[in-house]
Amino acid sequence: MTTLFGVLLSAGGLAVAGWLVHARRAVAVTFGGGTTAIAFIGFAVLANAAPVIAGDHSSALIGLLVLALVGWLVATGPQRLWGPPGVWRRVCLGLAAALLLWCLGVDLLSGDGVYGSRLPAYATAGLLLLAAWLLGASATVSLGALAYTGLAVLSILTIPTAGYGQAWRACTDGQLEKCSVAGALFKSFYNSENYVALIASFVLVAAVCALRRAERLAVVAFCLLIIVATGSRTSYLALAAVGGWVLGAALLERRRSYPHIHFALCLALVVGAAATATYLTWSASRTTLSNRGNIWVHVREYIAGSEATGVGVSKWYYLRDIGEAPYHFFHSGYVLAIFSGGFVALTLWTFLLATLLRAPVVDGRALSAKAPVALFIVYSFTEVVWNPLSVDGLTWIVVLMVLTSSALGSADPVAPNEPDASADRPGPLARLRRVVGRQRVGQATTDARD
């Protein structure tokens, strides 16, 4: 079965790569332009290939990629300095910057200061926020961009499978018994099958909400093949939880349009999630949730007395190096925030996610457009989907969620720079209809960007 799954994964990856090239115009539309699509998808793919290309120096390569992205954005448009047009997206990026600066300050001032070489990671995270700010100024991103970017990443992770034996990890026995239908756990060239399953889960949700007909079915089938091969129970549970959101969005949006979700509801959902994560952290035993509790027990013991401010993320690397903490990372985005910046950081994290949920869309499908955000909130209970204090192969997910301004982008090809001079001039009635249509569209757009 492992061989069969390996062939299927490689064939699927090749088919996806070929299809993305064939559908490059549709991909460009979801980013608002072909060059933006190439630049960002190239960044995401190379960031995920960094462990293979640079090995132990993958972080340095990712830093160079971020620097190159910022340089390209500045060089191609000075007007980008104004940032995203929507107030809510600016607030979201501002809260991310505040979270980064707070955690950096805590790390600098607590204990013996920043341990090891974490300062370059902080700088890279800051540059990435700058890139997101500049990108949001001109890119009109729809939810399909997340699906297409994720498919490009997944194709790189799956194409070598048939001829790469180390793409699989042996099934585990005993208390942490875990296996897949393939007879092994698909991990590609990463150390964990959960990493691959996480990307496939976000692509699946984005595809269900943004793609259409045959495209949707093909992408869902490919993502399910990957998730089944990984045997990731976290993905199964997270997708089951968010499936209700996706189904509810489809039903509600048939009745009326939703340019945004009420901020009070967004805040209630995220506060409830943060409170639940906090309760899990302080009530967990060492065997809770497949031994994730062992990490959380170490966290709460080490920050005892500093719960309000945390101790700085670099201290976790110190604890690992001296053998007083598990090798694995926090296995929870909420726990990462608490350890790095205490309840202050968790508060910033909470308002950031609530703002991200509240950010409006221009096509009236806010519930569908925010489905990946709902998945992010659920997934962050047991995995670090986004590390706001560094940049890795998953950071592109959050950047696209922040910049997404519609669920469905136009299906038409990218418009040329110059109008067609040979086109027939519209008659008086057509011009009148166009003027009325512009007024309505302009009014809807203004309301959506409150």
N, C-alpha and C positions, 0 to 999 in steps of 0.2 A: 504493500500500500504506500509505503514511503516513496518508492520509485515512481509510482503512478502519480502521486500528488506532486512530486518534483517536476515531472514532465508537464503536468497541467499548469503548475505555477509559472514555469518558464514560458510555455506557450501563451498563457494569459498575459504575462508581462510583455512579450513581444507584440501580441495583438494590440494591447493598450498603447504601447509606444507608437506603433504604426498608425493607429486611429487618431492619436493626438496630433500627429503630423498632418494627417488628412483633414482633420477638423480645426486646423490652426486659425481659421477666420473666426469660428465660433469661440475658440479659446481667447482670441484677442478681444472680442466684444466684451467678455466678462471682466476684463481688466481695463476697458476703455481705450485700448491701443495695443498694437502688436509689440512695440519695443518694450513697453512696461511688462507685458506678459512674459516675454523672453527673459528680461532681466530678473524678474522675481522668481519665476519658475526655475531658472538657472541657479539662482541663489539657494533655493530650497533643495534642489537635487544635489548640488555640490556640498551643501552643509550635511546632508545625510550620507554622502559618499566620503566625507572627510576621514572617518576612521580607516577606510581602505586606502585612500590616497596618501594620508599623512601619518597614519598610525598614532603614536603617542603625542604627536604634534598637531592633532586634529583641532584642538582649541585655537592654536595660532592660525591655522588655515581659515577657520570660521571667522576669526577676527579680521583677517585680510579681506574675506568676502564681504563682511559688513562695511568695512572701510571703502571698498570698491563700489558697493551699492550707494553709499552716501555720496561719494565723489561723482558718480554718474548722475544722481538726482540733482545735485547742485549745478553741475555743468550743463545739464539739458534744460534748466528752467529756473532762473533766479526768482520768478514769481512763486515758486513752491514754498518759499520761506514763510508765507502767510499760513500755511498749514491747512488742515481739513476745513471745508466750509461750514460744517455743522458744529454748533456749540457743544453738543453732547459728546461728540468724538474728541473734541479738543479737551474737554474736561476729563474724559477717560484717559487720554495720553498724559495729561497733567497729573492725574492720580497715580499713574504708573511711575512717572518720574519722581513724585513725592515718596512713593513706596521705596524706590531704589535709593534715593538720598537718605531716607530715614534708616534703612537697614545698613547702608554704608557707614553712616555716622555711628550707629550702635556698634558695628564691628570695629571701627577705629578706636572707640572710647572704652570698650569693655575689655577686661583682662589685659593681655599684653598687646592688644591691637590686632590688626589683620594678620592671620596666620598664613604662611606660605605665599603662593603667587596668585592670590585671589583678586588683587587690584586690577590686573588686566581684564579679568572677567567682568568686574563692575564697569570698567570703561567700555567694553564691548556692548554690554547691555544698554548703556547710555547712548551709544552710537546707533544701536538698533532702534531705540525710541525716536531718535532724530530722523532716521530713515523712514519710519512709519509716518512721522509728521510731514515730511517732504512728499512722500508718496501720496498721502491723502489729499494734498493740495490739487492734484491734477487727475489722479486715477479715479474713474467711476467704476467701483468694484461691485459685482453682484455675487451671489452665493455660489454660482457656478465656478468662480475662480478657485474657491476652496476645493471643490471636487476635482477640477482639472489639475491643480497643483499637486494634490494628494495622489492622483493617478500617476503623474510623472514620477513622484517619489516611489510609489509602490512598484512601478515597472522596473526601476533600478534595483529594488530590493528582491524582486522575484525572478528576473531574467536569468541570473546565474544558477538558480536552484538545481536544475537537472544535473549539472556537472560539478556542483560544489557540495561535497559531503558534509562540510562543517556548517552548512545552513540549518542543520537539525540538531536538536538537543535530545538526549535520551529521556524517556519518561521517568518520572520519579515514583517511588514506592513509599510505604509507611504512612505516617500521619499526614504528610503533604503529598499524597498520591495525586498525580496529574499526568494526563496523557491526552492524545487527540485521536481522531479516527484514522489519521495517517500512520499511527504506530510510533510517532515521535513528535517533538514540538518544534515547529518551524520558527526560526529566529533570524534567518538571513545571516548577514555578517555582523549582527549585534549580539550582545550577551543575553538578551532577554526576549522571549517571545511576546511578552506584553507590549513591548515597544512597537512591534510591527502591527499587532492587533489594534493598538490605540489609533494609529494612523488610518488603518482600514475602517475603523468604526466611524471616525469623523468624515471620511470620504463617503461612506455609505449613507449617513444622515444627510449630508449636503446633496448627494445625488438624488435621493428620494424627494427632497424639497425643491431642487433647482432644475434637474434634467427632465427630459420628456420621453415617453414611450420606450422605444427600443434601446435608446441610450441608457435610460434609467435601469431597465431590466438587466442589461449587460454589465453595468457597473456594480449593481447590487450583487449579481451572481459572482463576479470576480472578488469583491470584498468579502462575501460570505465564504468563498473558497479559502481565502487567506485566514480569516478568523477561525474557521474550523480546523485548518492545519496547525494553527498556533495552540489550539486547546485553551485559549484564554477565557477563564470563567468571568473575569472582570468585565470583558467586552460583552459577554452574554447578558450579564446583569445590567450593565449600563444601557445597552441598547433596548432591553426590555423596559427599563424605567422611562427612557426617552420616547419609546414607541407610543406611549399614551399622549405625549406632547405633540408628536407629529400627526397622529390621527386626529386629535382635537383641533389642531391648526387647520387641517384639510377640511374638516366639517364646518368650523366657524367661518373660515374665509370664503366659503361658498355663499354665506348669507350677507356679509358686509365686508368692507375693507378695514384694515387695522394699520394705520400709518405708524403707530407706536403702541407700546404696552405701558399702562399707567405706572408711574414711578413708584407709587405706594405698593403696588403688587410686586414689582421687581425687587424692591427693598425687602419686603416681607419674605419672598422666596429665598433670597440670598442670606438674610439674617438667620432664617431657619436652618439653612444648610451650614452656615458657620457655627451656629450653636450646636447642631448635631455633631459636627466634626470635633468641636471642643470637648463635648461630652465623651465621644469615643476615645479621644486622646487621654483624658483623665480617668477613664473607667476601664481601659483596656488591660488585659493581662498579657503575658509574654507570648501566648499562643493565639491571641485574637486575630481573626482574619488571615489565616495562613502565616502566622508568625509576624505579621506586620506590627502587632502589638508590642513585640520585643523592641522595635525601633522607637515606638511612641513612649514606652516606659523609660527608655534612656533619655528621651527628649525632656519629659517632665521632671525627671530627677536632676538633670543637669541645669535646667533653668529655674529650679526652685529658688524663690526669693527674687527672681527677675522676670516674673511672668508678664509684667506690664511692658517691659522694654526688650526682652529677649537678650541674646548674647552675641549675635552675629553669625552668619552662616559659615564663616571660615573655621569657627571653633569645632564644627562637626568633623571637618577634615583632620583637625588636631586630635580629636578623640579617636578617630579611626586609626590614625598613625600610631597612637600609643596603645591601641588594643582595647579601649574602653567603650567602643561603640561598634555596632554592626557595620559591615562593609557597605550594605545597601544604603541608598539615599532615603529620604523621608517617607516615601510611599504615600504622600498626601500633600497636596498643595497648601491646604490649611495649616498643617503641621510645619511645613517649611516656613510659612509666614510667622507662626508663633515663635519658632526657634530663632529665626533671624531678626525679628523686630518686635516680638511680644504681641500683646493685645492691641497695641497701637498699630502695628503692621497689619494685624488681622482686620482691624477696623477699616484701614485704607483699602485692603484687599476686598472687603465686603462692599464698600461704596464703589470701587472700580467695577466689580461684576454687575452691581445694580445699574450703574450708568451704562455699561455695555449692553445690558438687556433693554434699557430704555431708549437708546439711540434710535432715531426714527429711520424709516425706509421710505422710498419715493413711490413704490408700486402698491402700497396698501397691504402687503403680505408680511407684516412684522412677525407674526407668530411663526411662520415658516422660516423666515430669515434668521430668527433667533434660536432655532432648534439646535445648531451646534453649540451655542452658548449654554443651553440647558444641559447638553451632553457634557460640556466642560465642567459645569457645576457638580454634576453627579460623579463624573470620572475622577475629579480632584479629591474625592473622599479617600481613595486608595492608591492614586498615582499622582505624580507630579507632571501634569500636562504642560505646564508653563513654569519655568524658573525665571522670575522677573529680575534676578540678580546675575544672570548669565545669558548666553545665547547658545542654543544647540539645534539639533535637527528637528525639533518640534516647535520652535519659536514662530515659524511662519504661520502656524495655525491661528495663534492669537492675533498676529498682525492683520490677517485677512478678516478675522471676526470683527476687529475694530473698524476696518475700512468698508465693510459690506454695507451698501446703501440700498440694496434691493434683493429680492429673492430670485426673480427672473429677469435676466438681462435680455436685451433685444436679440432676436434670432437672426437679424439681418447682418450681412457682412459689414465690416468697418467702412464707414463712409469715406470716400476719397477727399483729399484736401481741397480740390477745386471742384466746383459744381459743373455739371454737364451743360455746356453752352448750347448743345443741339436739342435739349429738352424743350417740349412745347410749353409755351407760356400759359399759365392757368387762366381760365375765364374769370369774369367778375364774381360769379357765384362760388366758384372754387376758392377764390381769394378771400371772400367773406367767411366761408367755412374755416379756412385756415386761421384767420384772425381770431375767430371765436374759440377755436381749438387751442390756440396759443394762450389765450387768456385763462382758459380752464386749467391747462397744464401748468402754467406759471403759478396760478393760485394754489394748486395742490402741492407744488414743490415748495412754495414759501411756507405753507402750513406744516409740511413735514419736517422742515428744518428749524423747528422752534428752539 
